[in-house]
Amino acid sequence: MIAIVGGGIAGLAAARRLQSRGVEARVFEASEQVGGLAATRETAGDPIEKFYHHLSASEETIVDVLEELGLGDDLRWPIGKNAYYVDGTVHPMDKPWEILAFPHMSLYDTFRLAMLTQEIDVRGGVPSFDTYENLEDFEDVPIEEFLVDHTTRGVYEQFFEPLLEAKFGERMDDVSAAWLLGRIKFRGERDLLRGEPLGYLDGGFGRLLDAMVEDVGRDVIETGTRVTEIHRGDDGVAGVTVEREDGSETLDADGVVVAAMPNVLEDLTGYECDITFQGTVCSIVSMDRSLTDTYWLNIADDAPFGALIEHTNFISEKRYGGEHLLYVPKYVQSRDDEVWQMSDEEVRDHWLSGIEDLFPEFDRSHVNWVETFRNPRTAPVYERGYLDMVIPYDLAGEGHEGVYYAGMASRAQYPERSLNGGIVAGYEAADAATDAE
């Protein structure tokens, strides 16, 4: 039996892959609900993820899994409309003419930005189409230095700097240019006449989790159960100790897949990961009408949040019983952050005051409910040298034979953490476990 630590999508994927290879697997989830960051909250209609999710066109493994589980026909690719809020105005940023009309950059700025997003290097006046092929070439390049060199100072200051500050806060200057280039590749193809198609599953990604649980078997998944110790024998892993509400038990195991954050791996093995993670305070605001007509609104003005993500401008409010659902997120670099320290009621008032400042016509009487979710480790800080810090899928080379890693610090979650990356990491760890036998 291989014990899987963590019942998020990576842990379920690892169990599924192991079973397909004839290996017994058991999943142990410390919380009372599987799904990790993809866990859901009820609405007046379909459930919705507690933290926003969608797919990009480059994410192929999760599409294959949906097909295998009979959900492929329920995957939709609507356009996720993007805009930029600057100086009291919402500027659409999907179609080429909308980007060209953005008043805070010159025509030359927008040209250089467009060339970068198409991965064309026009420095020196001769277009090059292979400059950005190898991300490792830019791993140690500061992102500001890269953007000023490969676009313009105006593109950096007027377009990227507010986005970077919203995503990475005080750590923005540490971010690698390789991350940005990887993210450009990750986002996939755009429809020049409409914008970027993004994937979403009818009924929410909770349906995928449910299907994976059924596929793996509910009898091999334990929630409310924490793995507290890995026991070693002469040939590697010999067993694990699990802790439940009614006490502890030691189980025989031939290996362990840790599908959790690096701190869990460190607690169990002593393996130290130097990747820094940031947390998120994310609220869902239910309203009786739309705030804007945009799905993803980046905020360049002084506001308590860096973006407003209006889910029901992407997926119809009819699926949610008429509720208009808005995500209001903020990344935090420390639990000392002011917003992290707030009560849920204080967060609610903080967000709604911020929305009122940006949209004077907004009326709180249109709010049905606000629910806030917190997680101290939702995303890595993709700093320079990041790829040297990722945790290998097979930790035998690090002195931990029989231990495998499928958490967010794996290579599959670069350049952006995603549901697809979780599945890939789970598969890779399971493959390493079975190949080692």
N, C-alpha and C positions, 0 to 999 in steps of 0.2 A: 504494500500500500504506500502511495505517496501522499503525504499530508500537504494541503494547500492552505497557506495562511492568508486569509482575505477573501471575501465573497463579492468583490467588485467584478467588473466585466473581465478584467485580466485573470482573476482566479477562476471564474466560470469557464473562460476560454481554455485555460490550462487543463481543467478537469475534463472538458469536452475532448480536447486533443489526446490526453492520456487514455481516456476510455476508447477512443477510436483505434488506439494501438494496443488494446487489450490489457491496459494497466489499470489496476484499481486505484481510485483517487477519492479522497474525502476532503471536503471544504469546510474550514473553520472560520467563521466570521464573528468578530468580537461584539459588534453591535447587534441590534435586534432586527435589522433589515439588510438584505443583500442589495448590491447596486452601487455602493460607494457614492461618488459624485453624480451618478446617474439616477439616484433614488428620486422618487416622485412625491408630489403633493396632490391631493384631490382638489377638483374645481367643481363647478356646476355641471361640467360635461366630462371631457377626457381628463385624465391626470396630466400633470405637467411636471417636468424635471425641476428639482429645487435649484439647480444651477443650470444656466442656459446651455443648450446643445444644438448643433446642426452638423451636417457632413459637408465636406468639400469634394469636388469632383475627383481629386487624386486619391481619395480613400477607397480602395478597392476591396480589401479583405472583409470589411464589415458588410459590404454589399453582397459578397459571396455567401457570408454566413446567413444573412437575411433570406437569400434564395434557398439555401439548404434547409432552413427552418420553416419554409413556406410563407414567408412574409415579404418576399421580393416584390409582389404586385402592389403592396401597400406603401412602398417607398416613393415619395414624391420629390420633385425638384423645382419648387417655386423659386422665383427671383427674390433674393434677400436685398431689399433696397437699402442703400447706404447714403448717409448725408453727414455734413459737418456743420456744427453749430458754432458760429463765430459772430461776435458783436451783435447779438440779438436776432440773427438771421439763420435759418436752416438752409444750407446749400446742398442740393442733391449732388451726388458724386459717383453716379453709375455710368452714364453714357459719356462718350468722348466730348460732346459739346457742353455737357454739364461741367466736366472737369476743366475744360478750356475757359468756361465762364466764371470759374472760382476767382473772385476779385482780389484775393490776398496773395496770389502768385502771378508773375509775369507770364507771357506767352512762352518765353524761353524756359522758364521754370517748369511749366506744365509739359513742355516737350521733353525735357530731361527726366522728369518723373515718369512719363509714359514709356520712355526708352528703358528705364530701369525695370519697370514692372513687366516689360516684354523680354527682359534679360538680354538687352542689347547695349553694349558698351560703346558709346560714341565719343569717348575722350580722344582728342587728337584729330577729330574730324573724319576718321575712317571707322565705320561700324565693325565691331567684333562680336561674334555670336557664341564664342566659347569661353569668354573671360570668367563667367560665373559658374562654369560646370562643376568645379571642384570646391565644395564649401570649405574644406579644410584650409584652402589658401587664404581664407579670410577669418579664420578662427580667432586669431590674436589681434585683429584690427578693431580699434574702437569704432563704435557705430557712428558717432558724429564725424570723425575723421573720414570714414568711408563715404558717408552721404554727401559731405561737402565736396569731396574729390570726384565722386561718380555722378552727382547731380549738381546742385548749387546750394549756396548758403540759404537762399530764399526757400528752397524746397525743405531743407532741414528745419529752419526756424518756423515757417508758416504751416507746414504740413506734418512732419514727423515728430518734432519735439513735443508738442502737446500729447500726441498718442503715446510716446515713450514714457512720458512723465505719468500718464494715467495708468499705464500697464506696470511700470517698474518703480515708480516713485523715486526715492533717493538713490536707488541702485541703477538708474537709467544710464549713467555714464560708464558703468561696468559691462554693459551688454555688448555682445560680439556682433560684428557685421555679418558673420556666417549665419546667425539666427535670422536676421532680416531676409537674407537671400534664400534661406531654407523656407521661410514662411511664404515668400513670393512663389516658390515652386510648389509648396504645399497647397496653396489656394486653388490651383487648377485653372481651367479655362474659363474665360468670361465671354458672354454674349455681348458683342460690341453695341448692338442695338437695344438691348434690354438691361443688361447688368449681369451679376453673378448668380447662377443657379446654385442653390444650397439644398442639401438633402434633409428630409424629415420624414419620420415614420408615422403613418396614420395612427392616432391613438397614443403617440409618444414612444420614446425609447424604453419606457417601462415594459412595453410589450415584448421587446427583444430580450430584456432580462428575464421576463416570465417564461419565454420560450426556451431560453438557455437553461433555466432551472428545471423545466420539465424534461428537456433533452438529457441533461446530466442525471436527473433523478433527485427528487426532494429528499430521499432517504440518505443521500450521501452529503447533504449540506446541513451544517449545524450553525444556527445563529446564537448569539449570546454565549459564545464559546471562544475563549482566548487561548492561543498557544503560548505557553509561558517558558518552555524549555525544549531544546533539541538534545537528545541523548545520542552519544556516539559509540560505535563499536570499532572493531579492528579494521573494518572495510568502509567506514564512513558513518552515515546516519543509521541508528538502530531503533529510534523511537522518538516520540514527542510526548510532553505532558500538556494536557489541556485543562483549562479551569472553567468550570461552569458554576452556576448559582448554587448548586447543591454539592460542590466540592471538586476535587481534582482527580484526574485519571491519567495514567501513563499507557500509551498505545504503541504497538509495534509499527515501525515505518521504515521503508527502504530509502526514502528521500523526502526532501521538503522543498516545495516551491513557495517562496515568499512573494506574494502578490499584494504588497502593501508598501507604505512609505519607508524610506531608508532607516528611519529611527527604529522601526520594528525589526528590521534586519540586524541593526547594530545591537539591540537588546538581546536578540537570540544568538548572535554569533560573535559579536565584538567587531564586525566589519564596519569601518568608518567611511562614510561618504561625505565629501566636501561640498556637494551641491547645496546651495541655499534655496529654501522654498519660501514662498510668500503665501499668505492666507487671503481669504475673501470674506467680506460681509456682503451678502447678496439678498435683497428683498424682492418678493413678488408683490406688485401692487395690482389689485383687481379694481377696475373702473367700469362705469356704465357707458363709457364712450372712449374714442381714441384720443390720445394726446397729440400725435402727429400722424403723418401717413408713411413714416419711415420705419424699417425694421431696426437697423443699427445706426444710431445717431451718436457720432463721436462729438465730444464737447471740448472746445478749445478755450472757452471762457472760464473764469474762476467759479468753480462749482464744487460741491462736496463729492461728486462722482465724475468719472471720466467718460462715461457713456450711458445712454438710455437705450435699452433693447426691448422694443415693443413687439413681443412675440406674436400678437394677433394682427399685426401688419404683415406677417409672414405666413402664419396659419390662421384660417378664418376663426373669428370669435364664435361662429356657430358651433364649432366643435367643443366649445367650453361653456355651453349654455348661455351664450350672449355676453359672457364676461370678457372685457378687454384686459389683457394681461401684459404688464410691463415689468421687466427686470431692471432693478437699480443696483448695480454692483460697485464695490470699491476694493481694490487690492490693498492689502496691508502688509508691511514688511516686518511688523513686530506686534505682539499682543499688547504692547504699550500704546499702540495707535489709539487716538481719541475715539474713533468710531467703534473699534473693537471693544473698547471699555464701556460703551453706551448700553443701556437697557434696550430691549426691543422697542419699547414705546418711544424712547429718545431717538433711536435710529429712524423710526417712522416719521417723527416730527422733523428731523434733520433732512431726510430725503424730500419730504413734501415742501419744506421751506425752500430747498434748492430748486425744485421744479417750479415753484411760484416765482422765484427770482428770474428764471429763464423764460417762463411762459406766464405773463401776468394775467392772461385770461383763464388760467387753470383754477378750478374751484374744488376745494377738498370735499364738498358735498357729493361729488361724483365718485368718490372712492368707496368701494364696497368693503375691502379688507386689505391689510398689509401683513405679510408674514416674512420674517427674517430668518435666514440661515447663515451659519458661520462654519468655516472650516479653516484650521490654521495652516494647512498645507494643500493648496489647490493647484499650484503651478510652480515650476522651477524659475529661478532667475537665470536666464540663459547668458551667463557672463562669459568673458573671454577665457578660453581654455576649458570650456564646458565638456567637450567631447572626451577630454582626458579624464574626466571625473565620473563618467557614466559607469554604472555597475554592470559587470558582465552577466550574461544569462547563466553561465555555469561558473560557480565560484570555486571549483576544484583547484584552479590555478592560484587562488588566493588562500589556500590552506583549508578550505571548507568543502571537502569532498561530499557529494550527495546533497548539497544545498544549491538551489537555483533561484534566480531573481526575475520577477515579472512586474515590478512596481513602476512608479512614475519616473524613477531615476534610470530607467533602461534606455537603450539606444532607440527603441521604437517610439518613444515619446519626444523625439526631437525631429523637426524644429518646433513642434507645437504639441502639447498634450491633447489627446483626443480619445474618443471611444475606439476608433480604428486602431490607434496605437496601443490601447489596452489589449485588444484581441491579438494583435501581432506579438506583443510581449508575452502574453500567455502561451501562445503557440510556440514561440521560440524557446521559452523556458521548458515547456513540456518536451519539445524535440530534443533539447540538450539532455534532459533526464532520461529519455528512452534511448538515445544514442549512446549514453554512457554505460548502459547495461550490457 
